[in-house]
């Protein structure tokens, strides 16, 4: 299957989503800890942050980065 020059590679999307999930989870875990939540509460906040990620926005950022180069 031949790809267009500006077409986004699937692994590029997957890596960007993975990095965004990690960043969101870590930030939520730290924030919840600062608010006094226990480990389970912090973990729940981390999972909620990953669920709330806007994957479409991540893909759009990748597309914008590719078209601006």
TAMOCOR-V311143 format. One record per run of one state. SS is the DSSP state (helix for helix, strand for strand, loop for the rest). FROM is the first residue (numbers start at 1). LEN is the number of residues. Records with the same first field share a line. If there is no record, write none. Layout:
SS=FROM-LEN + FROM-LEN
This chain:
loop=1-9 + 35-4 + 52-3 + 69-1
helix=10-25 + 39-13 + 55-14
